[in-house]
Amino acid sequence: MSGTVAAAFTIGEAARASGVKVPTIRFYEQAGLIPELVRTQANRRLYGPAEVRRLVFIRHARELGFELDAIRALLSLQDRPDQSCAEADAIASARLEEVRQRISFLKALEAELAQMVRACAHGRVAECRVIETLSDHGQCSFHAAEAPAGAAKGPPKPKARARSKATAGRGDA
């Protein structure tokens, strides 16, 4: 078990110290990102400084968009400091590539929206270029350039992650 009674925080205190909400802390515990904790006689969790640092690490990684599996792998590496950091570099590099793809997608989306707005004559809705483009997918140069005819194209999809029924639909940030 982790944590000590001498330097212990309640879940609320750990939440305030780490910037992670209480329900999210519980979710991270269920997801196995935080080790089993010391509990009081009243069965309350006690968080030590190491757990609060771990929560801060997780929060920062989530802010940077890392998936829970990547965070789990990074935490495992952090727990073994004598290991090579090649795996951490690979995880961060993969995330960087996802961000670059997303930026590329957003730039193309921005250009399409700007074109729609520029083409609008500000007349009647019957001649509105914005409405016309949104109504006819074929007029959208963004999609025509990005996907085969008739195929809807959106931002790059994140890698699939398995979720249990208990965590489905639940936020993790």
Secondary structure, DSSP 8 states (H G I E B T S, - for coil): -B--STT-B-HHHHHHHHT--HHHHHHHHHTTSS--BEE-TT--EEB-HHHHHHHHHHHHHHHTT--HHHHHHHHHHHT-TTS-SHHHHHHHHHHHHHHHHHHHHHHHHHHHHHHHHHH--SS-GGG-HHHHHHH-GGG-HHHHHHS-TT----S---------TTTTT----
